[in-house]
Amino acid sequence: MKALICGAGIAGLTLAVRLEHHGWNVTVVDRADTPRQQGYMMDFYGLGFQAVKAMGLERQLRMHASRVGEFRYVDSNGRTSVSLDYDVFVKALDGDVVGIMRPALERMLRHALGDGVQVRYGTTITRLDDMTAELSDGTAMEPDVIVGADGIHSHIRALTFGPERDCLHYLGMHTSAFAFHDPELFDKVHGQFLLTETLDRQLGLYGLQEGHVAAFTVHRSPDETPPDDAREELRGEFCGMGDLVDRAMAHCPPSTQMYYDTVAQIIMPQWTRGRIALVGDAAHAVSLVAGQGASLGVAGAYVLAEMLATQSSVPDALIEYERRWRPVATGIQDASRERGIEVFLPSSPRTLLLRRWGVRAMRVPGLHQVMVRSLVPKSRETITELSAPARR
């Protein structure tokens, strides 16, 4: 069996690893010329962590993870307003969580690929019909399944299901991520995830290694379209918020050297059609508010691979994948919209204060599990249950 996957990100690579495990020949194409270097520091847990365990990659995941000692919120003077040991979060999730940079997770998955997978960068799918996929390098393929794992602005989704405007739901925020070299600032933030405690905008900093610092931003905006000059936009929004922020903004790179996008969800009535399927953000972007995009990308790809390996036909496998996975993804989307946005990025002093009290409450023995799990929407089913072969 042959699979063609568009997108060499987290979901696409996970699917490739798992399909190769089941004996498929896999081709992965990605329009980028090289693996992406920009991306967030994130907490990786939940169904995605379970899937990594099931794939036998937990050791590799922990090797690629970053050490986080604490979360720390600071005011405009750099003074700590509230902090929390990362171990509180780890214990509440029974140890099944790591802090990891998005590029590091992709690198781990690339290293897990074998000879049965071909990855072709600088290439994408230009046309699809019932039997053939034409590629931008002039070649054509006749795979058994075609999967769009090409992110929130999916090209495969547009080719198969229609324009992005029909499914993208803007959540009123813009976000960015970039890295820079500043040894002095690195010393101040190494081993912790530092966040500004501010209204309508937030900057996060994390020390990577050898003097490099990762920065993350999010701010509210009525404009659903990213600006032409992302660096100018960020400096206009964030400069003047204090010495730490101003220092980070001084290192802000040009638009072409950072990740910048609007914060949105993808909500669709259907993810599969014939032998074509969407997975990860291409199908159901939950937004960074939910904090589980990478985890759901891994887990959804794992479920899809297991269905392709165990169902009697590709169309049956895709239908079963969507039947099982849709309630999980849409449930987390709904939960993040209903209770996550205002806590994630407060717009009032009252919410800011309530969040601060909530963080402090997590330090109380017995309360930490209740508080963390109330903020982390989760599936009632395990990855084993979601991916089990259907009973005949």
C-alpha positions as CSV (number, residue, x, y, z in Angstrom):
1,M,0.0,0.0,0.0
2,K,1.2,3.5,-0.8
3,A,0.4,6.8,1.0
4,L,1.1,10.3,-0.1
5,I,1.2,12.8,2.8
6,C,1.3,16.6,2.2
7,G,3.0,18.3,5.2
8,A,6.2,17.3,7.0
9,G,5.0,18.7,10.3
10,I,4.1,16.9,13.5
11,A,0.9,15.2,12.2
12,G,2.4,14.3,8.9
13,L,5.6,12.8,10.3
14,T,3.7,10.9,13.0
15,L,1.4,9.4,10.3
16,A,4.5,8.5,8.2
17,V,6.2,6.8,11.1
18,R,3.2,4.7,12.0
19,L,2.2,3.7,8.4
20,E,5.8,2.6,7.8
21,H,5.5,0.5,10.9
22,H,2.5,-1.2,9.3
23,G,4.4,-1.9,6.1
24,W,3.2,1.0,3.9
25,N,5.4,2.8,1.4
26,V,5.1,6.5,2.3
27,T,6.0,9.7,0.5
28,V,5.8,13.0,2.4
29,V,6.0,16.3,0.5
30,D,6.3,19.7,2.0
31,R,6.3,23.1,0.2
32,A,9.1,24.4,2.5
33,D,12.6,23.9,1.2
34,T,13.9,22.7,4.6
35,P,12.5,21.7,8.0
36,R,11.1,24.7,9.8
37,Q,13.2,26.2,12.6
38,Q,10.5,28.6,14.1
39,G,8.0,27.4,16.7
40,Y,6.7,27.5,20.2
41,M,7.8,26.1,23.5
42,M,4.8,23.9,24.4
43,D,3.6,21.5,27.0
44,F,3.1,18.1,25.4
45,Y,0.7,15.8,27.2
46,G,-2.6,14.0,26.9
47,L,-3.5,11.6,24.0
48,G,-0.4,12.7,22.0
49,F,1.8,11.6,24.9
50,Q,-0.1,8.3,25.0
51,A,0.4,7.8,21.3
52,V,4.2,8.5,21.6
53,K,4.3,5.8,24.3
54,A,2.4,3.4,22.1
55,M,4.9,4.0,19.3
56,G,7.8,3.2,21.6
57,L,9.2,6.7,21.4
58,E,8.8,8.0,25.0
59,R,12.6,7.8,25.7
60,Q,13.3,9.8,22.5
61,L,10.6,12.4,23.4
62,R,12.2,13.0,26.8
63,M,15.7,13.3,25.3
64,H,14.4,16.0,23.0
65,A,12.5,17.8,25.7
66,S,13.6,21.0,27.4
67,R,14.0,21.4,31.2
68,V,11.4,23.7,32.7
69,G,11.8,24.5,36.4
70,E,8.9,26.9,36.8
71,F,6.4,29.2,35.2
72,R,6.8,32.8,36.3
73,Y,4.6,35.8,35.6
74,V,6.3,39.2,35.8
75,D,5.1,42.8,35.8
76,S,6.4,45.7,33.7
77,N,9.3,46.1,36.1
78,G,10.3,42.5,35.8
79,R,9.1,41.7,39.3
80,T,7.5,38.3,39.9
81,S,3.8,38.5,40.5
82,V,3.2,34.8,40.8
83,S,5.1,31.6,40.0
84,L,4.5,27.9,40.0
85,D,7.0,25.0,40.0
86,Y,6.6,22.9,36.8
87,D,6.6,19.8,39.0
88,V,3.1,20.7,40.1
89,F,1.9,20.4,36.6
90,V,3.9,17.2,36.1
91,K,2.4,15.5,39.2
92,A,-1.1,16.5,38.3
93,L,-0.7,14.8,34.9
94,D,0.9,11.7,36.5
95,G,4.3,12.5,34.9
96,D,3.1,12.2,31.3
97,V,4.1,15.7,30.2
98,V,7.2,17.4,28.9
99,G,8.1,20.9,27.8
100,I,9.4,20.8,24.3
101,M,10.1,23.2,21.4
102,R,8.0,22.4,18.3
103,P,11.0,22.1,16.0
104,A,12.5,19.6,18.5
105,L,9.4,17.4,18.4
106,E,9.5,17.4,14.6
107,R,13.2,16.5,14.7
108,M,12.4,13.5,17.0
109,L,9.8,12.2,14.5
110,R,12.1,12.7,11.5
111,H,14.7,10.6,13.3
112,A,12.1,7.8,13.8
113,L,11.5,7.5,10.0
114,G,12.9,4.5,8.2
115,D,13.9,3.6,4.7
116,G,10.2,3.0,3.8
117,V,9.5,6.8,3.9
118,Q,10.7,9.4,1.4
119,V,10.5,13.0,2.4
120,R,10.6,15.6,-0.4
121,Y,11.0,19.2,0.6
122,G,10.3,22.0,-1.8
123,T,7.5,20.0,-3.3
124,T,3.7,20.0,-3.0
125,I,0.6,18.6,-4.7
126,T,-0.7,20.8,-7.5
127,R,-3.7,18.8,-8.7
128,L,-5.9,15.9,-7.5
129,D,-8.3,13.7,-9.3
130,D,-9.9,10.3,-8.6
131,M,-6.7,8.4,-9.3
132,T,-3.7,10.7,-9.6
133,A,-1.9,13.3,-7.6
134,E,0.3,15.7,-9.7
135,L,3.3,17.2,-7.9
136,S,4.9,20.6,-8.3
137,D,8.1,18.9,-9.6
138,G,6.3,17.5,-12.6
139,T,5.9,13.9,-11.3
140,A,2.6,12.1,-10.7
141,M,1.6,9.5,-8.2
142,E,-1.3,7.0,-7.8
143,P,-1.3,6.4,-4.1
144,D,-3.9,4.4,-2.2
145,V,-4.5,7.3,0.2
146,I,-3.7,11.0,0.2
147,V,-3.6,12.9,3.5
148,G,-3.5,16.6,4.0
149,A,-1.3,17.3,7.1
150,D,-0.3,20.7,5.9
151,G,-1.6,22.9,8.8
152,I,-4.3,25.4,9.4
153,H,-3.9,27.0,6.0
154,S,-4.0,23.6,4.3
155,H,-3.6,23.5,0.5
156,I,-5.1,20.0,0.3
157,R,-8.2,21.1,2.2
158,A,-8.6,24.0,-0.3
159,L,-8.2,21.6,-3.3
160,T,-10.7,19.1,-1.9
161,F,-13.2,20.8,0.3
162,G,-13.2,24.5,-0.8
163,P,-11.8,27.9,0.3
164,E,-10.4,28.5,3.8
165,R,-12.9,31.3,4.5
166,D,-15.6,28.6,4.8
167,C,-14.0,26.9,7.7
168,L,-11.6,29.3,9.5
169,H,-13.0,30.9,12.6
170,Y,-10.9,33.8,13.9
171,L,-10.5,34.1,17.7
172,G,-9.5,37.7,17.8
173,M,-5.7,37.3,18.4
174,H,-2.4,37.3,16.6
175,T,0.6,35.3,17.6
176,S,4.3,35.0,16.8
177,A,7.4,33.0,17.7
178,F,11.1,33.6,17.1
179,A,14.5,32.9,18.7
180,F,17.5,35.1,19.2
181,H,20.9,35.1,20.8
182,D,21.3,37.2,24.1
183,P,23.5,35.5,26.7
184,E,22.6,38.0,29.4
185,L,18.9,37.6,28.9
186,F,19.4,33.8,28.7
187,D,20.9,33.8,32.2
188,K,17.8,35.5,33.5
189,V,15.3,33.1,32.0
190,H,17.1,29.8,31.7
191,G,15.2,26.9,33.2
192,Q,11.9,28.7,33.4
193,F,9.1,29.9,31.3
194,L,8.6,33.6,31.9
195,L,5.4,35.3,31.0
196,T,4.3,39.0,31.2
197,E,1.2,39.5,33.3
198,T,-0.5,42.1,31.1
199,L,-3.9,42.8,29.6
200,D,-4.7,42.0,25.9
201,R,-1.1,41.1,25.1
202,Q,1.5,38.7,26.4
203,L,5.1,37.9,25.8
204,G,6.8,34.6,26.9
205,L,10.5,33.9,27.1
206,Y,12.4,30.7,27.5
207,G,16.1,30.0,27.6
208,L,17.1,27.4,25.1
209,Q,20.8,26.7,25.2
210,E,24.2,28.4,24.6
211,G,22.7,31.9,25.1
212,H,19.7,31.5,22.8
213,V,16.3,32.6,23.9
214,A,12.9,31.6,22.5
215,A,10.2,34.3,22.4
216,F,6.4,33.9,22.0
217,T,3.8,36.6,21.7
218,V,0.1,36.9,21.5
219,H,-2.1,40.0,21.3
220,R,-5.7,40.9,20.6
221,S,-6.5,42.5,17.3
222,P,-9.7,43.1,15.4
223,D,-7.9,42.5,12.1
224,E,-8.3,39.0,10.8
225,T,-5.5,39.4,8.3
226,P,-1.8,39.2,9.4
227,P,0.1,42.5,8.8
228,D,2.5,43.0,5.9
229,D,5.3,43.8,8.3
230,A,5.1,41.5,11.4
231,R,8.1,43.0,13.1
232,E,6.6,46.5,12.9
233,E,3.3,45.2,14.2
234,L,5.0,43.5,17.2
235,R,7.1,46.4,18.1
236,G,4.1,48.7,18.0
237,E,2.2,46.4,20.3
238,F,4.9,45.4,22.8
239,C,7.6,48.1,23.1
240,G,7.2,50.1,26.3
241,M,6.0,47.1,28.3
242,G,9.2,47.0,30.4
243,D,12.9,46.3,30.0
244,L,12.6,42.6,29.4
245,V,10.0,43.0,26.7
246,D,11.9,45.9,25.0
247,R,15.1,43.8,25.0
248,A,13.3,41.0,23.3
249,M,11.7,43.3,20.8
250,A,15.1,44.7,19.9
251,H,16.0,41.2,18.7
252,C,12.7,40.8,16.8
253,P,13.7,39.5,13.3
254,P,12.1,40.4,9.9
255,S,8.8,38.8,9.0
256,T,10.4,36.1,6.9
257,Q,12.5,34.8,9.8
258,M,9.7,34.3,12.4
259,Y,6.4,32.5,12.7
260,Y,3.5,34.8,12.7
261,D,-0.2,34.1,12.2
262,T,-3.7,34.8,13.5
263,V,-5.2,32.6,16.2
264,A,-8.1,30.6,14.8
265,Q,-9.9,27.3,14.7
266,I,-10.8,25.1,11.7
267,I,-14.3,23.9,12.0
268,M,-15.5,21.6,9.2
269,P,-18.5,19.3,8.7
270,Q,-16.3,16.6,7.0
271,W,-12.6,15.7,7.0
272,T,-12.6,12.8,4.6
273,R,-13.7,12.3,1.0
274,G,-13.1,9.1,-1.0
275,R,-9.4,8.3,-0.5
276,I,-8.5,11.8,0.8
277,A,-8.3,12.7,4.5
278,L,-7.2,15.7,6.6
279,V,-5.4,15.3,9.9
280,G,-4.1,17.7,12.6
281,D,-4.6,21.4,12.2
282,A,-5.7,21.0,8.6
283,A,-8.8,19.2,9.9
284,H,-9.5,20.7,13.3
285,A,-7.0,23.3,14.5
286,V,-7.9,23.9,18.1
287,S,-5.8,27.1,18.5
288,L,-3.0,27.8,21.0
289,V,-5.7,28.7,23.5
290,A,-6.4,24.9,24.0
291,G,-2.7,24.2,24.3
292,Q,-3.1,20.8,22.8
293,G,-2.6,21.3,19.0
294,A,0.6,19.2,18.8
295,S,-0.8,16.5,21.0
296,L,-3.9,16.2,19.0
297,G,-1.9,16.2,15.8
298,V,0.1,13.2,17.0
299,A,-2.9,11.4,18.4
300,G,-5.1,12.0,15.4
301,A,-2.4,10.8,13.0
302,Y,-1.9,7.7,15.2
303,V,-5.6,6.8,15.1
304,L,-5.7,7.4,11.3
305,A,-2.8,5.0,10.8
306,E,-4.3,2.3,12.9
307,M,-7.6,2.5,11.0
308,L,-5.7,2.3,7.7
309,A,-3.9,-0.7,9.0
310,T,-6.9,-2.6,10.3
311,Q,-10.0,-1.7,8.2
312,S,-10.9,-3.7,5.0
313,S,-10.6,-0.7,2.6
314,V,-9.2,2.8,2.6
315,P,-12.6,4.5,2.4
316,D,-13.9,2.4,5.3
317,A,-10.7,3.3,7.3
318,L,-11.2,7.1,6.7
319,I,-14.8,7.0,7.7
320,E,-14.0,5.1,10.9
321,Y,-11.1,7.5,11.7
322,E,-13.5,10.5,11.4
323,R,-16.2,8.7,13.4
324,R,-13.8,8.1,16.3
325,W,-11.7,11.2,16.3
326,R,-14.2,14.0,15.5
327,P,-15.8,13.9,19.0
328,V,-12.4,14.3,20.7
329,A,-11.2,17.2,18.6
330,T,-14.4,19.1,18.5
331,G,-14.9,18.6,22.2
332,I,-11.6,20.3,22.9
333,Q,-12.3,23.1,20.4
334,D,-15.6,23.8,22.2
335,A,-14.1,23.8,25.7
336,S,-11.3,26.2,24.7
337,R,-13.8,28.6,23.1
338,E,-16.2,28.5,26.0
339,R,-13.8,28.9,28.9
340,G,-10.3,29.3,27.7
341,I,-9.8,32.6,25.8
342,E,-10.3,35.1,28.6
343,V,-8.1,33.1,31.0
344,F,-5.5,32.6,28.4
345,L,-5.3,36.3,27.6
346,P,-7.1,38.4,30.1
347,S,-8.8,41.6,28.9
348,S,-9.7,43.0,32.4
349,P,-7.9,43.5,35.7
350,R,-10.5,41.2,37.4
351,T,-9.6,38.2,35.2
352,L,-5.9,38.9,35.6
353,L,-6.4,38.8,39.4
354,L,-8.5,35.6,39.2
355,R,-5.9,33.9,37.1
356,R,-3.2,34.9,39.6
357,W,-5.2,33.4,42.5
358,G,-5.8,30.3,40.4
359,V,-2.1,29.8,39.9
360,R,-1.5,30.2,43.6
361,A,-4.2,27.7,44.4
362,M,-2.3,25.1,42.4
363,R,0.3,25.1,45.1
364,V,-2.2,23.8,47.7
365,P,-1.8,20.1,48.3
366,G,-4.9,18.3,47.0
367,L,-6.0,21.2,44.8
368,H,-3.3,21.0,42.2
369,Q,-4.9,18.1,40.3
370,V,-8.3,19.7,40.4
371,M,-7.1,23.0,39.2
372,V,-4.8,21.7,36.4
373,R,-7.4,19.3,35.1
374,S,-10.1,22.0,35.1
375,L,-7.9,23.9,32.7
376,V,-6.9,21.0,30.5
377,P,-9.8,19.6,28.4
378,K,-9.3,15.8,28.0
379,S,-10.8,12.9,26.3
380,R,-12.7,10.3,28.2
381,E,-11.1,7.6,26.1
382,T,-7.5,6.5,25.9
383,I,-5.5,6.3,22.7
384,T,-5.7,2.5,23.0
385,E,-9.5,2.6,23.0
386,L,-9.7,5.1,20.2
387,S,-7.4,3.1,18.0
388,A,-8.5,-0.4,18.7
389,P,-9.6,-2.5,15.7
390,A,-13.3,-2.5,15.1
391,R,-15.2,-5.6,16.2
392,R,-16.5,-7.6,13.2
